[in-house]
Each structure stands twice: as structure tokens, then as C-alpha cells.
Amino acid sequence: MRHSVLIEAGGGFGKSVLIRQVGASTGNSIEVSLPRDHPVTIDELTSSIFDAADQTPDRACPPANGTARRIGALLAASPEPSLLVVDNAEALTDEAAAWLADLAQDGPQPPRILVSGRLLPAPLAAMEFQGTAARFNTQDLRLTQHEAEALARLEIGDEDGARLAATLHDLSGGWVALLLVMLRRLARTPDRIAAATVLLRHPGLIRQLMDHYAADLDPSDRYLLTQVAAFPMVNDRLVEGLGHPGLLRRLIRAGIPFAVGANGWSRLCSESRESLAALAPLDPAIAQRAAPLLMSQGAELAAASLLADSGDPEQAATLVAKLPTSRINQLDPVEFIHLMARLGPAAEAAPQVLLHLARTHRNLGQLAEEREVIGRALRIVREQDADDDLATEVESEWLIQRALVREPDVLAHVERLLEGAAEGTRAQASLLEALGVALSDRPDEPSLRRAENAMRQAAIMWGELGEPARVAAVQRALATHVLSVLGKTGEGAMLLRRLGTTSDTQFDRMLCLVMEARLLALSGEADRPLAILDDGIRLAELLGIDWVTGHAAWTRLIVAANDHDTAGVLEHLARAEAHLGQLMNHDGGGLLFLCEAADACAVVGADGPAARLLATAREHRIEDSLTVALTEAFIDARRGDPAAADVLQRMLKDGEIAPCLRWKAELLTGYVRHAAGDIDAADQCLLLALDRAASLGHPDLLDRRERRVAGVLRSAIRLPSAAVDGPPAGDGAGEGGCYEVRVLGGFEVRKGNTVLHGTGRVSQLVKHLVLANGSVRVETMVEALWPGEMPGVGQRRLKNVLTRVRAAYGSLVSRTGQLLSLSSCKVDLHAFEDLARAVAAAQDDERVARARIALTAFGGPLLPDDLYDDAITQRREVMRRRVLGLIDVVLTAAIDADAMDEAMARLEAAMDLDPYDQERPLRVTRALIARQRYLEAGDLAVRVIAAAGELGLPLAVEWNELSLGSLSESRVRQGGGGRRDPHTMTRAGLPATDACRPAARRNQR
């Protein structure tokens, strides 16, 4: 419990006045004012206390053994709580200070003590950290502006006091002595405003007060005071490093008003510094010696400012250029910009300094200024004709800016520079980052995969180069530019959440919050995005960034459209249009907003605003014609326009729709087909839309974002009654002469318990009838069996084949006119497709249950032995994707439900069907790591890496990130196992292959 109070402040801050006021208000105190002209010992201190007690009326000194006990009894003698006040405590010797500290802390009820001094001896200062004393310092005793105004009104009257208080407070820095001297001088003048102007222009009062407090210093200390006054900050370690131990302590003891700040740094108010520096200009030699000491203690801005003041801005710029980006992020951005202005031409001639300045502008949300500074850096390196790493880094930063505004030649330029970049350099890391941004603008999956790979490689490389801030910047761009376009909104949101909690700057944290909310809204969530946006807006208001309001309204508009809230969409649209301002991610974001807002209005039936926004977007079509065309097709499809469905299918076929929106293109195509009465085609589109959404890890995306359209298609699905009940019956179902045809996992025809055999064209005819859902025209079958043959020849051959079919399969196939048909039979393919269609018709948990049932009916690949029939090959690929879509539904549900054993089993099935895929193994590996199942995660990683090597595939860089991060950390925690050959293992203990190297690579997947 704190019984004592410590006051430590320079001269002229009213400590003595304050403790007299405290003593008077206590009414039962012993006040001791120690002399400053010599050290005060224990005996002198105790004598002073007894003398002060004798002068206090009605207080008798009780008998006790020992001085400390006598003083304790003396303080406890009064029925009211007593207070011992000791002023000028800096005069105490260490032994006397320790004795006083013991007195304040001994016994079950230690006495209350108030100690004041310009510099507290160590034993007294330690009481604060021991929890027995509260402490006030210079900062606490400075007058606030409100207090300064009250004092000014008291000294010179209400009107003049109100007018002059703010200016005088700024000049004095809250230093009570200086403020009082100025106010009393003004009180004696008839024209106070004119007199105040003279004071402000010629602040000689500060110098006079400094001379008063420094009168007892020797000449060398007085000179060093003027030198130290030029330092932005100072502490004992710095002064001792300059070879003058104890100087700061002597200055504070003299009463010089140093304000003790955070981390042990002390400062003079700026006016005091300027006045003292005018007496003796800063010695450049002292600045040269002090700058490295300031740097070593994390005061880089102070070191650079000191060098600039000493007349050496070039060296200051060199010092700033060597700082890492993470350190730039930690500096006060406003102070940094002011320092760069002071450096002038020296900063303008240093490209690395300009890159730091650009980063600082970005941390303040000044994106236009950031781009302008990067442009200046580019002009310098081009004028110098530099071809080093720094020149390439500046060039790549400029290319990133150009890529953000979609300039067409950026990609070729980046690739050309990347060919000549040395491995593992800053130039290569920044070029890989630029490559990722340039490729992220392309909707085709190969380009996006290259972009993701490049950005992940860049992040790894920046980490190896010791630039964690650059790692975070690349990962944020990865989440917002690439993962969102790939449809990995969940992964992107988690990455942004992690980056936000570890970010160096408030701006980065705000940016992560706003973009995380956007990704969650795009994944169909409602509550979390709104809560995250509130945090982001509060942070933006704190930073004074106004354009975040518009982007928050943009995200809320998406959430409202997902909920089919027409009023909410229109309300947030108006707010977004009014406050959009600067664009957060790239200048093309304005067009993206117009297109997304137009589509959101169309979703809720607000056709007028949708048409207006789309018309405005068309005016900017040159910025991104594909996005405008896709939005037009979406809006037209909602009106049932058949041409819109054709456009969407063409864009899907040509790879012009980003993966995140392919499900939507399929769904709206189905909506058009449904409007035209083609229910079967609408069913297939709904199945494809579900598959695409499930492959993104969001099987419920259709219901989250397009509930009305999905409901229309789902209600039209034709389901046989048995389709939803379970898989087909067992072998016994064939009794009684019913045909069964199996085409999944192989080809087989049964009648009852008898297996029927056919060869050649006979079995091919049955297979094609199965693929045609049981019936097909004669000419179509002829073309399928004998492509390119003359019609007459094909007809005669078909008659022969039908005769052989009857011999092999009996009445399984019949011909009626020009139509061939299968007789009543059970086909495993058709049963599976009915069960798969039932999955598309279901929602939520029912969808997962039906997906499990459908997967039990899947007997294997479609006709795996028919490798050279194009029709069968195409249908087999459709079936493979359909099964993978069902697996994704169950896999996502298993991970969400923490059923990792089922997730592993489903992953095994998926890996059999898609051995080239690395996305599902990555999802499961991350889920295993999140649940601390590190051994299983490591084994799975080993398998995937080995398989990639066997198949000759480039390994996704995410495996490197895992091997350098979670897996490697987990192995360290678990002891790491036995010894490993460093030539055959990666840093995580995973086998090294040609497809997996810790160093950065240029391979693309």
C-alpha cells in the first residue's frame, strides 16, 4: 500500500509552494527544508526533523529507543494522521536517503511521508517500483493550458489573460517560473499586447532564468549545457558516452528544467533549447559523437535531427537511409516528414530516403503523396543511370503503383527486370511483389496462381532479409488482391486479422480491419463484418482519415444486398458515394465499386440505381472492360435475357471470370435457363454452382449471397422419391429379372444375379445410351460409334450391332423408329446423379448429410478403361469434378466441426481423384496445426511434397511458409526428433526435393 509521495522536478516548477499547500491542508505535518549547499547526512536530517517538530505547537516528542522509532512515535503521537514533508531531497546523501526510505516503509503502519527534490536519490526513487510510494515528475507539475489561463487571469486580468494565455503557455511549455515572470512583467506595462509581442520575439527571460539556475555550474558544465540543449533528447547513458559522466545529474540538481519522459529520456522545452543554442552553436564534433549513441538507443530521428542542426544533412540522410522499413513504421510519421523537409536537397537526392518518406505518407493514409514521392525517387535513379539493387527496388515500387492503375505494359517490364535480378536480394523481393500485383489483375486461374506464388515468395524473401514490415505489406496485398479474387476469402480474412494484431502502425491496423470486413462480407457473413467495421471506423477517426467512411458503407451495402434489404442498400449506397474519397487498394477500385454497387442494387430489385451506376461504369470501361462486361451480364441475367447466359458461359470458357465469381456465373446462367423453361439445364447449372462454391470452402455461399436465385432453382429440381432416401439397394435388388448397369469403377451388366458379357461396339452402344440418360436418336449413335462414316454405312453397321446386343444383353436395348432406348433398369450413374442433385436441393446440415449419402453411391471413376473415347472422357471429367464438389462439402463441414479424422479420410479420396491439387491438403494441414496435431500435419506435408516431386509439379509456396513457420516451431517444441541430414531436409525437417527449396524460386504453378 502506498503511504508516501515523491515529487521530482526541475527548478521553477513550484515544488516548494506545492508542498507548503499540502502541509497546510493536512493541518498536522512536520515540514523540513534541507539546505542545498552541502550534502545532508543522517544526523543532520534527524536533527532537522526534531527541530521542526519542536516548532510545531501542541506536539511533544515521546520517549523511544532509537532515532527512527522516536520519529515514528512522534508522527503517531497526534490523534490525527501526521505527515512528514522533506523538501530539497536531492541534498541527501545515499545513506540518509536510504534511512528515510526505511522509515517510510518500516512497521505495520508506516508513517506518511512527502519528499520533494530536483533529483531524487536512488533509495527514494526505488520506493515507486517497490509499490510504497506514488511519484510526480516534471510532466505532472507543468501547468496545463487551462491552468495557465487561470493564472494569467489572476495576474493580469480576465480579458488580457484570456487573450495571451495560450501563446504564453506555448512559449513557457508550462514552466511555472517562466510563466510567472512573463505575467508579472506584462502586468506592469500599459500595453500588454505590444509587450507580449516583444517577449515572444526576444525571449530573453528564458535565458535569464537559465542563468539564474545555472549560476553555480563551472564554465565547462555551462558550455556543455548549451551543447546538450541542442539535442532533441538526452539521458545519462548518452552524456556518459560523450565522456561527461554525471553532467545530466548536475544540470538537474542545478534546477535546469529537464522534463523526464518515457524510457529514461529527458527533454528541454523547445524554447529553452533555442535560447541556449543561440548562446553557443552546436559543435559538429559533438554531434558526430552523439549521433551513433542516439542511434544505438533507438532515437534515430533525434540523431538525424542533431546531424542536420550541426550542418551535416547529407550524413543525416545516409543515417535515415539505413533504417529498416519496420523501424520507419515505428517512428512518428509527422516528425519524420518534418525532418525530411529540414534535410531538403540531401533527402531529395537519396532514393532510399524517399522510399522511406513514401512509406511514411502511406502510414498517414496519404496515398497520392506516396505515389508522388515514389515518382521523385524514380527520376533520381534514372538521372543517375543507376543499375544497382536500390535502383531496381525503386523501379519495382513504381511498377507496383502502375499495376494498381492497370497499365498494360507493367507485367512485361516486371518479368524482364526479374530475369536479371540476383537471387535473394531486395531487388528480387520487390520485383516478385510487383509481379504478384501485376498478375492479380488477370482473372484466369493460372495467372492468379502465379500471383499468389510470387507474393508468397516475396514474403519469405523479405523475412530472410530482416524486413518484417515488408513481409506484412506483401501478405496484406496477397489477402486483398489475390486470395479474395481466388475466392479464398476465409483464408484472406484470417491473414488480415493476424496482420492487424501485429501491425507496426495504426494505419495498417485500420486497413486490415476494413479489408477483413470486406472479405467476410464477400463470403456472405453478416454480423462479424459490421462489428469489425465499427472498430476500423473508430481507428480511422482517431487517425483523421475521412475516406474510410465511404469504404465502410461499400461493405455494408454488400451485407445489405445479401440480406435483400432494399432500404439498407440504398442508404449505404448514398453514404458510399458521398464519402468514397481516395481509394484504399488501387485507383481501379472506383470502377469496382460502381460495378459491385450496380449488381447489389439489381439483387434487391432497385433497377433505377443499378442502371445509373452501370451507365457510369461504362464511361470508365477502358479501365477494366471485363469487369464491366461481367456486371452487365449479371444484371441482364437477372432479367432472364438468354444472351446474358451465353455471355457468361463464353466468359467462363475463355477464363475471363475470376474464381471468386464463377459460382455466380453458373448460378445466374441456370436462372436464365429456368426462365426459358429448360429445367434440366438449370439443374446442371445449380450443381456446377454448388461445386464451384464448395471448392472455395464455402458450400453455403449460394444461400448466403444469392438466396432468392438459389431458392428459385432449388425449388425446380426434379427429384425421384428414392433419390433422397439413400444409396441404391444391394445385390439382391437384381432378383426377378431386373437389369442393372454399372459404369462407375468399371463396366458391368447384370440381370438378376447373372453377369452378362458383351464386347466391342456392343458394350460401347450400351455405354453411350447410359451417358445419354437412357435414350438417343439413331443418327447420334451412329456418329458416336463411327464418327465421320457415311450415313448409309453407319446405319447398316448399327443393325448388325443391335443384333449382337440382343444376343449378349437380351431386351436391355430396344429400337422404336429412329430412337434407341434402354429398357427399365438400374444405372449406378443415374442413381448417383439423382443423389448429387438432391445435395443441391438441400441447405445447411441437410446438405452435408445428403453429400455423405451421395459419396457412398460413388463406385469409382466413370468407365476408367475407356481412355480414348472423347465423349466418355469429357463426361468422366464432369463426374470427377462433381465428386470433388461433394467431397468439398463434407470436408468443409468436418473441419468446421473439428472432425479431423473424417476430414483426413475425405482428403484421401480427393487426393486419389485430383493428385495435382495442393489446396485441399493445405487446408487440412493448417487445420491440423491449429489443433496442435503437428505430427499428422508434418506427415501430410511430407506426402504432398514428395508427390509434387514425383509428378514434376512446382510446389505451392505455402508449404515453404509452413515449413518455415508453424511446423518448424512445433518440431522445436517437441524436441525435433533425431538427427537429420541437412542435405536432404528442409528447415522444417521435411524432405527437400527439386520442387521445394527454402530459397526463393521463379517457378510458377
N, C-alpha and C positions, 0 to 999 in steps of 0.2 A: 504494500500500500504506500502511496506517495505522501510523505509528510513534509517535504521540503520543495522549495522553488529556487531554481538557478536562473540568473539573468546575466547574459554575456553580450556586450555590445560596445562599439567604439565610443569615443568621446562625443559629447554633444547630442546624445540620444535621450537625455532626460532620465537616466537610471536613478540618480540620487533623488530627483524630485519624485519619481515613481515610488521608491521605497519609503520615502517620508510619508507619502499619501497612504501607502499600505499600512505603515506603522500607526498612523493617526486613526485610520479606520478600524484597526484592531483594538486599540484602546488599552492594550496590556502587552506592550512589547519592550524589548531591550534593544536599543539601536547602537551599533558600533561602526564608526567610520575610521578605517585604518589609514595611516599615513602612506604616501606613495614614494617618499624619498629614501626609503631603506627597506630591506626585507623584514617581514614581521615574523617573529618566532612564536613558539607555543606559549612561552611565558608571557610575552607581550600581548598576545591575543587574549589569554585568560585574564590578565590584569585589566585589559580594556573592557572585557565583559563585566567584571566585578565593579569597575569604576562606573560603567553605565548603569548597572543595577543600583548602585548606591545613590545615583542621581534621580532614580525613579521613585517617586513618593509611594508610601504605603507598601514597600516591598522590603522584607527582611531576608537576609541570607541565612538559611537554616544550616545547622552543623551537618557535616557528612565527611566520610573518608575519601580522599582523592578529589582532585580538581574537577574532573569530568562529572563525578557524582554530585559534587556541590552545585555545579552549574545546572545539571539536570534537575536537582531538587529545587534550585532557585526558580527555574521555569515552571515547575509543577506546583510551586507554593501557592500561587494565586488560584482562587476558585474558578476563574475564567481561563480559557485556553491562552497560553502565552506564546509569543513569537520572538525568536532571536534574529535580528537583522544585522548582517555584516556587509558593509559597503567597501569598495576598493579591494576586493578579494584577490586581485592579481598581485598584490604586495605580499601575500602569504608565502612562506617557504613551503616546500613539498611536505615536510614533517608537520607543519602547522595545518596545512590543508588536509592532510590525512587524519590528524586529530579531530578537526572539525567535522569531517565526513563520518568518522566513527561515532562522534557524539550524536549526529543526526540519525544514525541507524541502529544504535545500541538500545537494548532494553525492550520489554514487551510493548511499551508505549513511548516511542522515541519522540523527542521534542520537535516542534515545528520550527524550521529554520529558513530564512530568506537570505540568499547570498547573491551579491551583485559585483560585477567586475568587467573590466575591458577584455580580459583574457583569463578564463578560469584555470587554475592549476589542475593537473590531471586527476588527482584523487577526488576532487569535487565534480569534475566533468563526468567521471565514471559513474556517479550516482544515477545519472539519467539512464544508462544502459543496465544498471542493476535494478531499475524499477522503483527506486525510493525517492526520486525527485523528478519534477517536471522542469522543462527548460524553455526559456525565451531567448531569442537571439536578435541580431540587428534587424532582420526582416520583420520580426514581430513588433519591434518598437518603432519602426518607421511610421510616420503619420500617413494615413490614407488620404485620398483627395477630399473626402468628406470631412475628416478631422482637420485637415489643413484649412479648409474653408471656414470651419467653426472658429479656428484660431485667428484667421485673418479678419473675420467679422468682429472678434473680440478686440483685436489690436487696432484696426484702422476703420472700423465701422462697417455696417451691413452692405452698403452699395459698393464701395471700393473693394471690400473684402470679397464679395461675390464675383466681381469682375476680374480680379487679379489672382485669386486663389489657385486656379488650375495652372496658370503659367508659372507662378512661383513654386508650386508643388513639383512641377516637372523639372524646374531648374535645381531645386534642392534635393530631389529624389526622396523627399520625406525626412530629410535630416533636420531634426528639430532645432538644433543650434543655429544652423544657417537660415532656416525659415524665420526664426525669431529675430535674428539680426536684420534681415531684409525688411520684415514687417515694421520693426521699431524705427528703422531708418526712414521708411516711407511715411510712418505716422508723423514724423517731424517736418515733412515737406508739404507745401500748399498744393502743388500739382503732382499728385501721386502717380498718375498715368505716365507723365513725362519722366518722373524719377524712376519708375519701374522700367521704362524703355532703356534708360541709361544702365540700370543694373543688368538687364538682360544682354546688352551689347558689350558691357565691360564687367564681367563677373569677378571683379577683384575681391569681393567679400570671401569667396571660396578660398582664394589664395591667402587672405589674411587669417582665416580660421585654420587653414592647414599650417601656416607658420606658427600660430599660437600652439597647436597641439604638437608640432614637431620641433619646438624651441629647444628641447633638451637633447635632441639627437646630435651625434657628432657629424662633421661635414661629409664623411663617406656615406653614412646612412642617409643623410638628406639627399645626396646625389642619387643614390640607388632608389630612394623613394620616387624621384621624378622619372627614373627609368622604368621601375615596376608599374608606375601609374599608366604607362603606355600599353601594358599588357592587358588584353581583354579579360583574362582571368589569371589567378596566381594561387599557389599553395606552398606549403613548407617544402615539399619534395622538389618543386620547380626551383625555388630560391636556393635551396641547398645544392641542387645540381649546377647552379650558376656559380657556386663557390662562396656563398654568403650565408652559412647556416645561422639560423636564429633571426634573420632580418625581418621576416614577416611577423614573428612574435614581438620583436622590439617595436615595430611600427604600430601594431595593435595596442601594445602596452602604452605607447605614447598617446594613444587616443585617435589615431587616424581612422576614419570611419569605413573600414572594410566590412562589407556585408558577407557573412558566411553563407554560402549556398550549398547546393547538393554535391555529394561526393567529395566534400572537403575543399571545394574551390571557393575562393574569396574574390570579391569584386569591389571596385570603387564606382560610385555613380559616374555616369559619362561626363558630366560637367566638371567633376573633380579631376578626372583623368585629363581632360582637355586643358584645364587651367595649369595643372602641374607639368604636363608635357610641353607647354609653351615656355616654361622656365628653362628646360634642358631637353632639346630634341633627342629622340631615341637614338642611341648608339647602335649603328648597324652591326657591330661585332657582338653586342649583347643579343640582338635579335637573332643572329646566326646561331648563337649558342643555345638560345631559349627555344627556337622552333622545333628541333628534334625532341627536346624534353616534353614539349606540349604534345607533339605527335605521339610519343610513347605512352602518354596518359589519356589518349582518346580525345584530345582537344584540337582536331585538325583545322577547324575553321579559325580558332584563335591563333594557331601557328601561322596560317596563311595570312591572316589579317596583320599579324606582327611583322611579317616579312614585307607586306605591302607598305605598312607605315614606315619601315626603315628604308624605303626607296628601292626595293628589290622585287617588283611584281612578277618578273619572269620566274624567279625561284619559287614564289608562291604558287604560280600556275603549274610549275613542274611538280610541286608537292601535291596539289589537288589532283593532277592527272594520274598519280599513282594510287589513288584511293580505289578500293573495290566498289562495285555497284551497291552491295549491301550496306556499306558504310555511308554512301551518299543517301540512301533511303532513310538512314537513322538521323541525319543532320536536319536542323531546322531549315525548311526549304526557303523561307523568306530571307533568313540570314544568308543563305548560300547565294541567292540571286543578288542580294545587295553586295556581297563580296565580289562576285563576278563583275558587277558594274564598276567597282573600285579598281579591279585589276585591269580593266579597259583593254588596250591592244594586246597585252600579254595573254589574256584569256581568249581573245578572238583569234589569236594565231596558233592556239593549241587545240587540235581536233578532239583529243580525248577529254579535255576540259569542257568543250562544247557538248560532247555526248553526255557528260555528267549534268550539264545545265539543262539539256533536253529532258533527261530523266527527272530532274527536279521540277520542271514545268509540268511534266506529266503527273507527278505526285500531288500537284496542286489542282489537277483537273484542267490545266491549260493546254489542251490538245493542239490547238492551232499554233501556239507559241512553240510547242515541242517540235512540230514539223518544220517551222521556220528556222529553228536553231540547227536542226539536222541538216537542212539545206545549206546553211552557212559553213558547217563542218565539211560538207561535201565539196563546196567551192574551194576551200583551203587545200584539201588533199589533191584536188585536180590541178590547182595552180602550182603546187609543189611537185607535181608529177610523181607522187609517191606510189610505190607498189609494195609496201610492207603490209604486215598483218593489220595494223591500225587503219591504213587506207582501205583495205578490204572490209574491215568491220564497219567503217563509216559508210562505205558503199552499200553494204548489206542492210544497214539501218535505213538508208534512203530507199532501197528496193522494197523493204517491208512497208514503208509509207506508201509507195507507189502501188504495191499489191493490194493494199487496203482500199484504194480507189479504182481497182480493177483495170489498171493499164495493161494492154495486151502483150507487150514485149518483155514483161518482167521475168517470166519463167525462163525464157531462153537465156536472158542475161545472167540470171542466178546460176543456171546449170553450167554456163560457160566459165563463170568465176569459180564454181565449186570444183571443176576439173583440176584447176591449178592450185587449190588450197592445200596447204600442208596438213597432215593428219594431226588431230589433237590440239589444234590451235584455236585461239579466239576467233580468227577469221573463219575457220571452218564451222565452228559452232554457230556463229551469227548467220552464216550463209545457209546452214541447214534450217535455222529458224525462218529465214526469208523464203526458202524453198517450201516449207510447210505452209506458210501463209499464202504463197502464190498458188499452190496446188489446192488449197482448201476451197478455192472459189469454183472449182470444177465439180459438177455433180456426179460424174461417173465414179464407180467404186474403186477401180484401180488407182485413179489419181488421189482419191481421199485416203486410200491405204498408204500410198507413198507419202502423203502429207503427214499422216499420223506417225509413220515410221521416222520421217525426217525430224519432226518435233520431239519425239521421244529420244532420238539420238542426240539432238541438240541439248536436251535437258541433262542427259547423262554426261555429256562433254562439259557443259558449264559446271556441273558438280565436281568433275575431276579437276577443273581449272580453279576451283575455290571461289565460285561466284554463286552462292545460294540465291541471291536476289534475282539473277538472270534465270536460274532454274525455275523459280516461282513464276516469272513473267512468261516463260515458254509454256509452262504447264497450264497457266491461265488461258493463253491463246489456244493451246491444244483443246481445252474443255469448251471454249466458246466458239472457236472457228471450225474445229474438226469433229470432235466427239458429238456435238449437237447435230451436225449435218449427217453424220453416220447413224444417228438415231440412238446413240449411247447416252441418252440424257441422264439416266441414273448414275452412270459412272462419272459423267461430267460434273453433275451436281455434288457428288461426294468429293471429287477432287477440289472443286471450288470451296467447299466447306472446310476442307483441311488447309487449303492455302489461306483462307480468310483468317483462321485462328492463329496462323503462324506468320502472317504478313508483317513486313517491316514498317509499313506506312498505313495511316488511316485511310488514305485514298484507295490503296489496294484492297483493304478490307471492305470498304464500301462497294468497290467494283465487284468483288467476289460475291457479296450479298445480293446485289441487284441481278447479276448474271445467274447465280444459283436459282433465284426465284423464277427467272425466265425459263430455265431448263426444266424446272419442276412443273411449271405451267404447261410447257410443251409436252410433257409426259402425262398430262391430264390431271395432275393433283390440284386441289383447290385451297385447302386451309394453310398448308405449310408455306406456299409462295407468298400469301398475303402477310403472314407473320414475319417472314424474312424481309419482305419489302419494307415493313414498318421500321425494322432495325436499320436497313440501308438508308432510308429517308432521314431518320434522325441523325445518322452519321454524316450524311450529305449536308444537312442544315448546319451541323457543327463546323464543317469544312467550308461552308459558304458556296457550295456548288449547286446551281439552280436547275441544271438540265436533267438531274436525276428524277425530278417530279414527273417529267414527261415520259421517261422510260418506265417508271413505276406504273403510270397509267396505261402504257402499252401492254405491260404484263397483266395488269388487272383486266384489261379488255379481253385478252385471251382466256382468262379464267371465266369471265362472264359469258363469253361465247360457248365455252364448254358446258356451262350450266343452262344455256339457251335463255339467258337473261337479257332480253332486248333493251330494256331501260338501262341496265348496267353497261352494256356495250356502248350505247350512245353517250352515256355520261362520261365514261372513261375515254372515249374517242375525242370528245371535245376537250378534255383536260390534256390529253396527249398532244393534240395538235397545237394547243396554246403554249405548252412548256417543253416541247421536244428539244429545242436548242441544239447544242453540239452533240454529235453522235458518239456513243461510247466505244463502239468496236471498230467501225470503219465508215467512211463517208457514204458508201452504198447502203448504209443502214436506213437512210431516209426512204429509199425506194422499197426496201424490205418492209418497213413499217406500213407504207401505203398498201402494199400487196397483202400483208397479213391482216391489216385492218379491213380492207375490202372484203376478203374472204370471211372474216369474223362477222361482218355485217350481213353477208349473204347467208351464213349459217343460221342467224336468228330472223331472217326474213326482212331485214332493213335494206330493201333493194335500192332506194334512192341514195343513201350514203355510200353503198357499195359501188354504184355506178359512178358517183362523183370521185371517189378515191381511185377507182380503176382508171378513169379518164386522166387524172393527174399522173398516175403511174405510167401511163402510155406516153406522156410527154417526156418522161425520163427513160424510155425504153432502151436507149443506147447504152445506159449504164449496166443493164442486165436484162437482155431480151428474153432469156429463158425463164426467169422468174415471173416476168410479166405474162408471157405466153401460158405458163402453168396456171397462174392465177385466173386468167381469162377462161381457161378450160375448166377449172374447178367451178367457177361461178356459172358458166354455161351448162355444165353437167347437172347442177342442182335444178336447172330449169328443164332437164330432160332432153337436151339437144344431142341428137345422135352424133353430130360432127365432133362434139366435145369428147365423147368417149373414144372416137377414132384418134383424135389428137393425143389423148392421154396414153393410149396403147402404143402409138408411134413413139412418143417420148420415152416410154418405158423400154421399148425395144432398142432405141438408139442410146440408152444410158444417159438421158438428159434430165432425169428426175433423181434428186438426191435420195439416198436410202431412207432418210427420216420421213419422206413423204410418199414412198412407193405404196405403202399400205393404203393411203388415202386415195391415190390414183386408181388403184384396183377397186376400192370400195365405191367411189363415185362412178366408175365405169359400170359396175354392177347396178347402181341406181338408175343409170340411163337404160341399160338392158331391161331392167324390171319395168321401167316406164313404157318401153316398147313392147312388152308382153313376152320377152324371151326369158322365161323364168329359169331354165336350165343354165343359160349363160350367166344370169345374175347369181345363181347358186355358186358357180365356179369362181366368179369374181369375189364373192364373200369368203370362200375358202382360201383363195390366194391372199386376200387382205389379212385374214387371220394368221396365215403362215408368215407373212412379212412382219406383222406386228409381234408375233411370238418370237421371231428370230432376233428382234431388238430387245427381248427381255421384258416386253410389256404386252402379254396376250390380251389384256383388257383395254388396250389403247382405243379400240373401236368404240367401246361403250363410254370411255372417258371423254373422248373428243368429238365423236360423231354418233352420239346416242340415237338421234332420230333416224338418220340414214341407215345405221346398222339395224335398228328395230324394224324398219320397213322391209329390208332384205331378209332378216331372220324370220319374220312372220310368213314370208312367201316360200320358205324352204319346204320341199316335199319330202316328208319322212315316212317310210313304211313303218308300221306299228312295231315290228320286231327290231327295227334298227336301233332303238334306244334301250332295248332291254338287256342286251348282252351279245357276246360273240356267237358265231354260228354253232350249231349243235355238233356233237362228236360224230364218231364213225357210224354209230347206229342210225344216224339220220338218213343213210343211204338205203336202208331196207325198204322193200316194197317197190323197187324198180326205179327210184328217182335218180336222175343224173346229178353228178357233182363234177364240176370242172375246177381244177386248181391251177392257177397261173402265178401265184406268189411263192417264191422259193423254188420253182420248177414247174413243169407241165405234167398234169395227170388228169385222166378222165375216168370216172368210176360210174358204175351202175350197180346200186346196191353195194355189196362187198366185193364186186369184181372190178379189177382194173382193166380198162380197155386200151389197146395199143394201136396207134396209127403213126405213119411215118411221112416224111417229106411234105408235099403240098397238102396232104390230108390234115395233118395236125396244124399246119400253117393256116388253113381255112378256118378251123375252129378258133385258133388264137385271135385272128382278125375279127371274127364275129364277137368274141368276148370283148375286145377293145372297143368295138362299135356299139357296146351295150346291148348286144343280142340280135341286131338286125342290120342289114346293109344291102344296098342295091347291087345287082349282078355286075354292072359295068364297073362299079367301085371296087368290088372284089377282084375282078379280072385285072384291073390296073395295079392292085396291091400285090397280086401273085405273079403277074407277068408284066412288069412295067415296060412301056414302050412297044408292046406287041400289038399287031393288027387286031382290031375288034373281033373279026370272024374267027381268027386263030384262037384267041383267048376264050371265046365262047365255047368252041369245041373242046378245048382242054379242060374248061371248067366242068363240062358234062362228065368227062372221064373221072375227074377228081371227086365229083359228087357221088358217082357210083362206088368209088373206093371208100368214101366217107361212110356210106350206108353199110358197106361190108365191115368196116372197122368199128363204127360207133352206133350202128343201128339208126334209130329215129331221132338222134340228137340234133341233126340239121335237116331243115325242110326248106323247099323252094315253092314260093307262091308267086307265079308270074315272074316279075323282074326283082323280087325281093327274097333274099336269103335270111333265114331266122334260126335261132336256137330254140329248141323245144323247152318246155318247163324244166328248169334245172337250177341247182345252187352253184353260184360262182363266188369263190372267196374274194375276188377283186371287187365285185359289186357289193358284197356284204361289208367289206372294209370301207368302201367309199360311202355307203349309207351311214356307217358309224362315224366316219370323219365328218360327214355333213351334219350329223347330229351335234358334233362338238361346236361347229359354227353357229348352230341354233341355240346353244346354251349360253349361260352367263355365270360368272363368278365361280363358286365352288363346284357347281354342276358341270361347268365346262371342263374342269380338271378331272372330275370323276369320269366323264364320258371320254376324255382323251386317253385315260388309262385303259378303258374298255376297248377303244379302237386300236390301241397299240397291241393288245393281246390278240387281236384278229389279224395282225400283220405277220404273214408267214415268211417274209423274206423279199428280196428284190423281185421285180416283175420279170418273169421269163429270163432268168440270168444266162441261159445258154444261147439265146437268140442275139448274137452280138452284131450281126451285120444287116439287120432289118431296121431301116431308118424310122419307120412308124413305131415299132416296138421300143426302140432306143429313146425316142422322144417321150413316149408315154412312161417309160421306166424312170426317166429323169423327173417328170412331173410327180410320179409316185414317191420318188426319193425325197423331193422337197416337201411333199405333203406329210410324210412320216417325220421328217426333221421338224416340221412345224408343230406336230403333235408332241414330239419329244420336248421341244422348247416350252410348250405349255406346262408340261408336267415338271420339267427341270426347274423352271422359274418358281413354281409353287413349292417344290421340295426345298429349294434354297431358302425361300421366304419362311417356310415352316421349320427350318433347322433340321430337316430330314436328310442329312448328308449321305447316309447310306443309299437311300433311294436316288439321290442326285448323282452319286458315283455310278450306280447301275445304269441310269438313263444316259449318262455321259458315255459309258462304254458302247451302248447301242448307237449313239450318234457318231462316235469316232469310227465305228465299222462302216457306217453309211457315208461319212464325209471325213476321210483320213487327212485331207488337206486343211481342215478347219483348225484354227487355234483360238477362236473366240470363246467357244464353249469351255474348253479346258481352262482358259484364263479365268472365266467367271467362277468356275468351280474351285480353282486353285486359290483365288482371292477369298472365296467363302470359307475354305478350309483354314486359311491363315487367320481370318477374322475370328474363327472359333478355336484358334490355337492348336489345330491338328496339323502340326508342322511336318511330321514325318510323311503323312499321306500327301500333303501338298508338295513336298520335295520329290517323292516318288513319281507323282503325276508330272511334275516339271521335267524330271529325267526322261520319262517316256516320250513326252511331246518333243523335247529337244532331240532325242535320238531318232524319232520318226521323221522329223524335219530333215535331219542329216541324210537318212536313208532315201527319202523321196527327193532330195536335192532342192528343198524349199528354203528360201530365206526365212530366218526366224524372226517372228514379231519382236520388236524391241522391248515390249512389255515384259518379256521373260528376262531380259537383262536387268530391267528395273527391279523385278522381284528378286533376282539373284544378288543384286547389289543392295537390296533393302531388307524386306521382311524376312525372306528365307535365310539370308546370311545372318541377320540378327538373332533369329530363332536358333540357328545352329550354334552360335556363340553361347547363348543362354543355356543350351542343352549340353555344352561341352564339346560340340563339334565332331564327336566320333573319333575314329582312328586317324593315322597319318595318311595324307593323300599326296599323290604325285602332282606337283604343281604344273607339270607339262600337260596333264590330261584332265585337269579340273579347272572350273571357273572359280571366281571368288566366293561363290555360294556353296562350293562343294558339288556343283552339278557338272556332268561330263562336258568337256569342251569339244565342240565339233566345228567344222568349217562354217556352219550356219550360225554359230553362237560364239562370238568373241567379245570380251569385255571392251575392247577399243571400239570407237565409232566406225560404222561401215557405210558404204554408199549403196548397199543392196536395197532392192525395192521388192515389195511383195505385191 
